[in-house]
Amino acid sequence: MDGHDLAEVAGAIGIFTFITVVVTVTIYQLFATWRAKAALSRETEYRDLTARAVAGQEEANKQLADLSGQLSDLRGRMTKLEQVLTEVE
C-alpha cells in the first residue's frame, strides 16, 4: 500500500463516519421533535379536560346555590307553618 491508497482508506472511513454521525443526529432530532409534539398534544388534552372539569364544577356550584336558596325558603315556610299550627292548638 502506498500513501494514496492509505489516504483513500482514511477518506472512506472519514466519510462513512461523517454520514453515520449525520444520520444518527438527524434520527435523534426527529424523535425529539416527535416526543415534543406528543407532549404538547397531551398537555392540550389535559388543558381541555381541566377546562371541562372547572365548567362542570361551576355548574354544580350554581345548582347547589339554587338548592340552598330553595332549602332556606322551605325552612322559612316550615317555621311559619309550625307557628300557625301552635296557634291553632
Backbone as XML, in Angstrom:
<?xml version="1.0"?>
<chain id="A" units="angstrom">
  <residue number="1" name="MET">
    <atom name="N" x="0.837" y="-1.183" z="0.000"/>
    <atom name="CA" x="0.000" y="0.000" z="0.000"/>
    <atom name="C" x="0.880" y="1.242" z="0.000"/>
  </residue>
  <residue number="2" name="ASP">
    <atom name="N" x="0.584" y="2.106" z="-0.894"/>
    <atom name="CA" x="1.333" y="3.346" z="-0.904"/>
    <atom name="C" x="0.524" y="4.430" z="-0.198"/>
  </residue>
  <residue number="3" name="GLY">
    <atom name="N" x="0.989" y="5.646" z="-0.216"/>
    <atom name="CA" x="0.370" y="6.754" z="0.503"/>
    <atom name="C" x="-1.005" y="7.109" z="-0.031"/>
  </residue>
  <residue number="4" name="HIS">
    <atom name="N" x="-1.205" y="6.921" z="-1.325"/>
    <atom name="CA" x="-2.504" y="7.264" z="-1.909"/>
    <atom name="C" x="-3.594" y="6.287" z="-1.480"/>
  </residue>
  <residue number="5" name="ASP">
    <atom name="N" x="-3.227" y="5.018" z="-1.452"/>
    <atom name="CA" x="-4.206" y="4.012" z="-1.019"/>
    <atom name="C" x="-4.598" y="4.239" z="0.437"/>
  </residue>
  <residue number="6" name="LEU">
    <atom name="N" x="-3.621" y="4.546" z="1.252"/>
    <atom name="CA" x="-3.899" y="4.803" z="2.671"/>
    <atom name="C" x="-4.775" y="6.045" z="2.842"/>
  </residue>
  <residue number="7" name="ALA">
    <atom name="N" x="-4.553" y="7.054" z="2.027"/>
    <atom name="CA" x="-5.366" y="8.265" z="2.077"/>
    <atom name="C" x="-6.794" y="7.968" z="1.626"/>
  </residue>
  <residue number="8" name="GLU">
    <atom name="N" x="-6.937" y="7.124" z="0.617"/>
    <atom name="CA" x="-8.281" y="6.754" z="0.169"/>
    <atom name="C" x="-9.032" y="5.983" z="1.249"/>
  </residue>
  <residue number="9" name="VAL">
    <atom name="N" x="-8.363" y="5.077" z="1.930"/>
    <atom name="CA" x="-8.990" y="4.308" z="3.011"/>
    <atom name="C" x="-9.372" y="5.241" z="4.150"/>
  </residue>
  <residue number="10" name="ALA">
    <atom name="N" x="-8.484" y="6.139" z="4.529"/>
    <atom name="CA" x="-8.789" y="7.090" z="5.611"/>
    <atom name="C" x="-9.935" y="8.004" z="5.204"/>
  </residue>
  <residue number="11" name="GLY">
    <atom name="N" x="-9.956" y="8.418" z="3.952"/>
    <atom name="CA" x="-11.049" y="9.259" z="3.454"/>
    <atom name="C" x="-12.374" y="8.513" z="3.470"/>
  </residue>
  <residue number="12" name="ALA">
    <atom name="N" x="-12.366" y="7.254" z="3.070"/>
    <atom name="CA" x="-13.589" y="6.448" z="3.064"/>
    <atom name="C" x="-14.097" y="6.247" z="4.484"/>
  </residue>
  <residue number="13" name="ILE">
    <atom name="N" x="-13.177" y="5.971" z="5.401"/>
    <atom name="CA" x="-13.572" y="5.808" z="6.807"/>
    <atom name="C" x="-14.126" y="7.124" z="7.347"/>
  </residue>
  <residue number="14" name="GLY">
    <atom name="N" x="-13.489" y="8.231" z="7.000"/>
    <atom name="CA" x="-13.947" y="9.541" z="7.448"/>
    <atom name="C" x="-15.332" y="9.873" z="6.908"/>
  </residue>
  <residue number="15" name="ILE">
    <atom name="N" x="-15.535" y="9.605" z="5.628"/>
    <atom name="CA" x="-16.852" y="9.878" z="5.029"/>
    <atom name="C" x="-17.912" y="8.972" z="5.657"/>
  </residue>
  <residue number="16" name="PHE">
    <atom name="N" x="-17.597" y="7.702" z="5.838"/>
    <atom name="CA" x="-18.545" y="6.775" z="6.467"/>
    <atom name="C" x="-18.891" y="7.238" z="7.880"/>
  </residue>
  <residue number="17" name="THR">
    <atom name="N" x="-17.889" y="7.669" z="8.630"/>
    <atom name="CA" x="-18.125" y="8.161" z="9.991"/>
    <atom name="C" x="-18.986" y="9.415" z="9.968"/>
  </residue>
  <residue number="18" name="PHE">
    <atom name="N" x="-18.674" y="10.324" z="9.051"/>
    <atom name="CA" x="-19.451" y="11.560" z="8.931"/>
    <atom name="C" x="-20.909" y="11.268" z="8.596"/>
  </residue>
  <residue number="19" name="ILE">
    <atom name="N" x="-21.140" y="10.395" z="7.621"/>
    <atom name="CA" x="-22.510" y="10.047" z="7.238"/>
    <atom name="C" x="-23.236" y="9.373" z="8.402"/>
  </residue>
  <residue number="20" name="THR">
    <atom name="N" x="-22.554" y="8.499" z="9.121"/>
    <atom name="CA" x="-23.158" y="7.831" z="10.268"/>
    <atom name="C" x="-23.555" y="8.846" z="11.336"/>
  </residue>
  <residue number="21" name="VAL">
    <atom name="N" x="-22.681" y="9.800" z="11.607"/>
    <atom name="CA" x="-22.977" y="10.824" z="12.610"/>
    <atom name="C" x="-24.160" y="11.684" z="12.169"/>
  </residue>
  <residue number="22" name="VAL">
    <atom name="N" x="-24.174" y="12.093" z="10.914"/>
    <atom name="CA" x="-25.267" y="12.928" z="10.401"/>
    <atom name="C" x="-26.603" y="12.180" z="10.474"/>
  </residue>
  <residue number="23" name="VAL">
    <atom name="N" x="-26.619" y="10.924" z="10.066"/>
    <atom name="CA" x="-27.850" y="10.133" z="10.104"/>
    <atom name="C" x="-28.302" y="9.942" z="11.550"/>
  </residue>
  <residue number="24" name="THR">
    <atom name="N" x="-27.379" y="9.657" z="12.441"/>
    <atom name="CA" x="-27.722" y="9.452" z="13.853"/>
    <atom name="C" x="-28.297" y="10.719" z="14.469"/>
  </residue>
  <residue number="25" name="VAL">
    <atom name="N" x="-27.665" y="11.852" z="14.230"/>
    <atom name="CA" x="-28.156" y="13.123" z="14.778"/>
    <atom name="C" x="-29.517" y="13.465" z="14.179"/>
  </residue>
  <residue number="26" name="THR">
    <atom name="N" x="-29.696" y="13.228" z="12.883"/>
    <atom name="CA" x="-30.978" y="13.510" z="12.241"/>
    <atom name="C" x="-32.090" y="12.652" z="12.837"/>
  </residue>
  <residue number="27" name="ILE">
    <atom name="N" x="-31.834" y="11.373" z="12.994"/>
    <atom name="CA" x="-32.837" y="10.482" z="13.586"/>
    <atom name="C" x="-33.136" y="10.905" z="15.018"/>
  </residue>
  <residue number="28" name="TYR">
    <atom name="N" x="-32.118" y="11.242" z="15.788"/>
    <atom name="CA" x="-32.326" y="11.676" z="17.166"/>
    <atom name="C" x="-33.189" y="12.939" z="17.218"/>
  </residue>
  <residue number="29" name="GLN">
    <atom name="N" x="-32.911" y="13.885" z="16.346"/>
    <atom name="CA" x="-33.683" y="15.134" z="16.324"/>
    <atom name="C" x="-35.121" y="14.890" z="15.884"/>
  </residue>
  <residue number="30" name="LEU">
    <atom name="N" x="-35.322" y="13.998" z="14.939"/>
    <atom name="CA" x="-36.683" y="13.668" z="14.504"/>
    <atom name="C" x="-37.495" y="13.067" z="15.655"/>
  </residue>
  <residue number="31" name="PHE">
    <atom name="N" x="-36.880" y="12.152" z="16.390"/>
    <atom name="CA" x="-37.578" y="11.556" z="17.520"/>
    <atom name="C" x="-37.799" y="12.567" z="18.645"/>
  </residue>
  <residue number="32" name="ALA">
    <atom name="N" x="-36.852" y="13.475" z="18.842"/>
    <atom name="CA" x="-37.035" y="14.520" z="19.858"/>
    <atom name="C" x="-38.198" y="15.429" z="19.474"/>
  </residue>
  <residue number="33" name="THR">
    <atom name="N" x="-38.301" y="15.759" z="18.205"/>
    <atom name="CA" x="-39.426" y="16.575" z="17.725"/>
    <atom name="C" x="-40.732" y="15.826" z="17.890"/>
  </residue>
  <residue number="34" name="TRP">
    <atom name="N" x="-40.747" y="14.545" z="17.582"/>
    <atom name="CA" x="-41.939" y="13.723" z="17.735"/>
    <atom name="C" x="-42.378" y="13.663" z="19.194"/>
  </residue>
  <residue number="35" name="ARG">
    <atom name="N" x="-41.416" y="13.488" z="20.104"/>
    <atom name="CA" x="-41.744" y="13.451" z="21.538"/>
    <atom name="C" x="-42.284" y="14.799" z="22.007"/>
  </residue>
  <residue number="36" name="ALA">
    <atom name="N" x="-41.713" y="15.888" z="21.516"/>
    <atom name="CA" x="-42.185" y="17.222" z="21.903"/>
    <atom name="C" x="-43.606" y="17.455" z="21.406"/>
  </residue>
  <residue number="37" name="LYS">
    <atom name="N" x="-43.912" y="17.044" z="20.188"/>
    <atom name="CA" x="-45.269" y="17.192" z="19.665"/>
    <atom name="C" x="-46.251" y="16.345" z="20.462"/>
  </residue>
  <residue number="38" name="ALA">
    <atom name="N" x="-45.849" y="15.147" z="20.835"/>
    <atom name="CA" x="-46.723" y="14.283" z="21.629"/>
    <atom name="C" x="-46.969" y="14.896" z="23.004"/>
  </residue>
  <residue number="39" name="ALA">
    <atom name="N" x="-45.943" y="15.456" z="23.604"/>
    <atom name="CA" x="-46.104" y="16.100" z="24.918"/>
    <atom name="C" x="-47.013" y="17.313" z="24.812"/>
  </residue>
  <residue number="40" name="LEU">
    <atom name="N" x="-46.864" y="18.088" z="23.765"/>
    <atom name="CA" x="-47.722" y="19.258" z="23.557"/>
    <atom name="C" x="-49.173" y="18.840" z="23.355"/>
  </residue>
  <residue number="41" name="SER">
    <atom name="N" x="-49.380" y="17.799" z="22.593"/>
    <atom name="CA" x="-50.735" y="17.291" z="22.370"/>
    <atom name="C" x="-51.345" y="16.814" z="23.686"/>
  </residue>
  <residue number="42" name="ARG">
    <atom name="N" x="-50.566" y="16.109" z="24.479"/>
    <atom name="CA" x="-51.033" y="15.600" z="25.777"/>
    <atom name="C" x="-51.364" y="16.765" z="26.704"/>
  </residue>
  <residue number="43" name="GLU">
    <atom name="N" x="-50.539" y="17.790" z="26.719"/>
    <atom name="CA" x="-50.800" y="18.955" z="27.559"/>
    <atom name="C" x="-52.067" y="19.685" z="27.121"/>
  </residue>
  <residue number="44" name="THR">
    <atom name="N" x="-52.286" y="19.763" z="25.814"/>
    <atom name="CA" x="-53.506" y="20.396" z="25.296"/>
    <atom name="C" x="-54.736" y="19.606" z="25.732"/>
  </residue>
  <residue number="45" name="GLU">
    <atom name="N" x="-54.643" y="18.289" z="25.666"/>
    <atom name="CA" x="-55.761" y="17.464" z="26.108"/>
    <atom name="C" x="-56.024" y="17.650" z="27.602"/>
  </residue>
  <residue number="46" name="TYR">
    <atom name="N" x="-54.965" y="17.752" z="28.405"/>
    <atom name="CA" x="-55.144" y="17.981" z="29.840"/>
    <atom name="C" x="-55.774" y="19.348" z="30.098"/>
  </residue>
  <residue number="47" name="ARG">
    <atom name="N" x="-55.370" y="20.363" z="29.338"/>
    <atom name="CA" x="-55.983" y="21.688" z="29.499"/>
    <atom name="C" x="-57.470" y="21.647" z="29.182"/>
  </residue>
  <residue number="48" name="ASP">
    <atom name="N" x="-57.824" y="20.956" z="28.094"/>
    <atom name="CA" x="-59.237" y="20.826" z="27.736"/>
    <atom name="C" x="-60.006" y="20.076" z="28.824"/>
  </residue>
  <residue number="49" name="LEU">
    <atom name="N" x="-59.400" y="19.030" z="29.340"/>
    <atom name="CA" x="-60.045" y="18.256" z="30.396"/>
    <atom name="C" x="-60.254" y="19.093" z="31.648"/>
  </residue>
  <residue number="50" name="THR">
    <atom name="N" x="-59.243" y="19.859" z="32.034"/>
    <atom name="CA" x="-59.387" y="20.695" z="33.232"/>
    <atom name="C" x="-60.392" y="21.809" z="33.000"/>
  </residue>
  <residue number="51" name="ALA">
    <atom name="N" x="-60.447" y="22.348" z="31.782"/>
    <atom name="CA" x="-61.442" y="23.386" z="31.487"/>
    <atom name="C" x="-62.850" y="22.822" z="31.602"/>
  </residue>
  <residue number="52" name="ARG">
    <atom name="N" x="-63.050" y="21.603" z="31.100"/>
    <atom name="CA" x="-64.371" y="20.979" z="31.227"/>
    <atom name="C" x="-64.688" y="20.670" z="32.683"/>
  </residue>
  <residue number="53" name="ALA">
    <atom name="N" x="-63.696" y="20.242" z="33.437"/>
    <atom name="CA" x="-63.919" y="19.943" z="34.855"/>
    <atom name="C" x="-64.280" y="21.209" z="35.629"/>
  </residue>
  <residue number="54" name="VAL">
    <atom name="N" x="-63.598" y="22.307" z="35.341"/>
    <atom name="CA" x="-63.899" y="23.573" z="36.015"/>
    <atom name="C" x="-65.300" y="24.045" z="35.646"/>
  </residue>
  <residue number="55" name="ALA">
    <atom name="N" x="-65.656" y="23.926" z="34.368"/>
    <atom name="CA" x="-67.004" y="24.330" z="33.945"/>
    <atom name="C" x="-68.060" y="23.471" z="34.640"/>
  </residue>
  <residue number="56" name="GLY">
    <atom name="N" x="-67.804" y="22.186" z="34.753"/>
    <atom name="CA" x="-68.735" y="21.294" z="35.446"/>
    <atom name="C" x="-68.851" y="21.644" z="36.916"/>
  </residue>
  <residue number="57" name="GLN">
    <atom name="N" x="-67.734" y="21.970" z="37.542"/>
    <atom name="CA" x="-67.753" y="22.345" z="38.957"/>
    <atom name="C" x="-68.514" y="23.651" z="39.154"/>
  </residue>
  <residue number="58" name="GLU">
    <atom name="N" x="-68.325" y="24.608" z="38.255"/>
    <atom name="CA" x="-69.054" y="25.878" z="38.362"/>
    <atom name="C" x="-70.556" y="25.652" z="38.209"/>
  </residue>
  <residue number="59" name="GLU">
    <atom name="N" x="-70.931" y="24.786" z="37.282"/>
    <atom name="CA" x="-72.352" y="24.466" z="37.100"/>
    <atom name="C" x="-72.912" y="23.787" z="38.345"/>
  </residue>
  <residue number="60" name="ALA">
    <atom name="N" x="-72.145" y="22.882" z="38.919"/>
    <atom name="CA" x="-72.591" y="22.212" z="40.146"/>
    <atom name="C" x="-72.727" y="23.221" z="41.285"/>
  </residue>
  <residue number="61" name="ASN">
    <atom name="N" x="-71.813" y="24.174" z="41.370"/>
    <atom name="CA" x="-71.904" y="25.199" z="42.410"/>
    <atom name="C" x="-73.141" y="26.062" z="42.227"/>
  </residue>
  <residue number="62" name="LYS">
    <atom name="N" x="-73.485" y="26.391" z="40.972"/>
    <atom name="CA" x="-74.702" y="27.170" z="40.715"/>
    <atom name="C" x="-75.937" y="26.385" z="41.149"/>
  </residue>
  <residue number="63" name="GLN">
    <atom name="N" x="-75.968" y="25.119" z="40.798"/>
    <atom name="CA" x="-77.112" y="24.293" z="41.190"/>
    <atom name="C" x="-77.196" y="24.164" z="42.703"/>
  </residue>
  <residue number="64" name="LEU">
    <atom name="N" x="-76.060" y="24.036" z="43.356"/>
    <atom name="CA" x="-76.037" y="23.938" z="44.816"/>
    <atom name="C" x="-76.526" y="25.234" z="45.448"/>
  </residue>
  <residue number="65" name="ALA">
    <atom name="N" x="-76.145" y="26.367" z="44.880"/>
    <atom name="CA" x="-76.611" y="27.651" z="45.402"/>
    <atom name="C" x="-78.123" y="27.770" z="45.229"/>
  </residue>
  <residue number="66" name="ASP">
    <atom name="N" x="-78.641" y="27.313" z="44.087"/>
    <atom name="CA" x="-80.090" y="27.335" z="43.869"/>
    <atom name="C" x="-80.804" y="26.442" z="44.879"/>
  </residue>
  <residue number="67" name="LEU">
    <atom name="N" x="-80.249" y="25.257" z="45.088"/>
    <atom name="CA" x="-80.850" y="24.338" z="46.050"/>
    <atom name="C" x="-80.778" y="24.896" z="47.464"/>
  </residue>
  <residue number="68" name="SER">
    <atom name="N" x="-79.712" y="25.572" z="47.779"/>
    <atom name="CA" x="-79.566" y="26.173" z="49.104"/>
    <atom name="C" x="-80.625" y="27.247" z="49.314"/>
  </residue>
  <residue number="69" name="GLY">
    <atom name="N" x="-80.867" y="28.056" z="48.286"/>
    <atom name="CA" x="-81.911" y="29.076" z="48.370"/>
    <atom name="C" x="-83.288" y="28.452" z="48.538"/>
  </residue>
  <residue number="70" name="GLN">
    <atom name="N" x="-83.527" y="27.383" z="47.793"/>
    <atom name="CA" x="-84.816" y="26.700" z="47.921"/>
    <atom name="C" x="-84.980" y="26.095" z="49.308"/>
  </residue>
  <residue number="71" name="LEU">
    <atom name="N" x="-83.904" y="25.553" z="49.842"/>
    <atom name="CA" x="-83.956" y="24.947" z="51.177"/>
    <atom name="C" x="-84.228" y="26.002" z="52.240"/>
  </residue>
  <residue number="72" name="SER">
    <atom name="N" x="-83.581" y="27.149" z="52.141"/>
    <atom name="CA" x="-83.833" y="28.201" z="53.138"/>
    <atom name="C" x="-85.270" y="28.721" z="53.024"/>
  </residue>
  <residue number="73" name="ASP">
    <atom name="N" x="-85.790" y="28.803" z="51.798"/>
    <atom name="CA" x="-87.191" y="29.198" z="51.611"/>
    <atom name="C" x="-88.118" y="28.166" z="52.239"/>
  </residue>
  <residue number="74" name="LEU">
    <atom name="N" x="-87.812" y="26.903" z="52.036"/>
    <atom name="CA" x="-88.624" y="25.829" z="52.610"/>
    <atom name="C" x="-88.567" y="25.854" z="54.134"/>
  </residue>
  <residue number="75" name="ARG">
    <atom name="N" x="-87.405" y="26.148" z="54.699"/>
    <atom name="CA" x="-87.284" y="26.242" z="56.162"/>
    <atom name="C" x="-88.138" y="27.392" z="56.699"/>
  </residue>
  <residue number="76" name="GLY">
    <atom name="N" x="-88.140" y="28.514" z="55.999"/>
    <atom name="CA" x="-88.974" y="29.645" z="56.412"/>
    <atom name="C" x="-90.448" y="29.290" z="56.381"/>
  </residue>
  <residue number="77" name="ARG">
    <atom name="N" x="-90.848" y="28.597" z="55.354"/>
    <atom name="CA" x="-92.245" y="28.166" z="55.254"/>
    <atom name="C" x="-92.610" y="27.201" z="56.377"/>
  </residue>
  <residue number="78" name="MET">
    <atom name="N" x="-91.687" y="26.276" z="56.649"/>
    <atom name="CA" x="-91.953" y="25.309" z="57.728"/>
    <atom name="C" x="-92.065" y="26.013" z="59.076"/>
  </residue>
  <residue number="79" name="THR">
    <atom name="N" x="-91.243" y="27.010" z="59.302"/>
    <atom name="CA" x="-91.310" y="27.769" z="60.557"/>
    <atom name="C" x="-92.658" y="28.465" z="60.670"/>
  </residue>
  <residue number="80" name="LYS">
    <atom name="N" x="-93.118" y="29.079" z="59.593"/>
    <atom name="CA" x="-94.423" y="29.738" z="59.599"/>
    <atom name="C" x="-95.548" y="28.724" z="59.817"/>
  </residue>
  <residue number="81" name="LEU">
    <atom name="N" x="-95.427" y="27.565" z="59.193"/>
    <atom name="CA" x="-96.433" y="26.520" z="59.349"/>
    <atom name="C" x="-96.477" y="26.032" z="60.793"/>
  </residue>
  <residue number="82" name="GLU">
    <atom name="N" x="-95.297" y="25.863" z="61.397"/>
    <atom name="CA" x="-95.253" y="25.452" z="62.808"/>
    <atom name="C" x="-95.904" y="26.498" z="63.700"/>
  </residue>
  <residue number="83" name="GLN">
    <atom name="N" x="-95.677" y="27.775" z="63.396"/>
    <atom name="CA" x="-96.287" y="28.841" z="64.193"/>
    <atom name="C" x="-97.811" y="28.807" z="64.061"/>
  </residue>
  <residue number="84" name="VAL">
    <atom name="N" x="-98.282" y="28.577" z="62.835"/>
    <atom name="CA" x="-99.731" y="28.519" z="62.635"/>
    <atom name="C" x="-100.313" y="27.325" z="63.364"/>
  </residue>
  <residue number="85" name="LEU">
    <atom name="N" x="-99.647" y="26.213" z="63.323"/>
    <atom name="CA" x="-100.123" y="25.003" z="63.988"/>
    <atom name="C" x="-100.133" y="25.171" z="65.512"/>
  </residue>
  <residue number="86" name="THR">
    <atom name="N" x="-99.119" y="25.840" z="66.061"/>
    <atom name="CA" x="-99.131" y="26.053" z="67.511"/>
    <atom name="C" x="-100.199" y="27.032" z="67.920"/>
  </residue>
  <residue number="87" name="GLU">
    <atom name="N" x="-100.521" y="28.007" z="67.072"/>
    <atom name="CA" x="-101.609" y="28.953" z="67.377"/>
    <atom name="C" x="-102.973" y="28.260" z="67.315"/>
  </residue>
  <residue number="88" name="VAL">
    <atom name="N" x="-103.125" y="27.319" z="66.406"/>
    <atom name="CA" x="-104.392" y="26.625" z="66.250"/>
    <atom name="C" x="-104.655" y="25.704" z="67.443"/>
  </residue>
  <residue number="89" name="GLU">
    <atom name="N" x="-103.640" y="25.120" z="68.000"/>
    <atom name="CA" x="-103.802" y="24.201" z="69.112"/>
    <atom name="C" x="-104.275" y="24.972" z="70.275"/>
  </residue>
</chain>
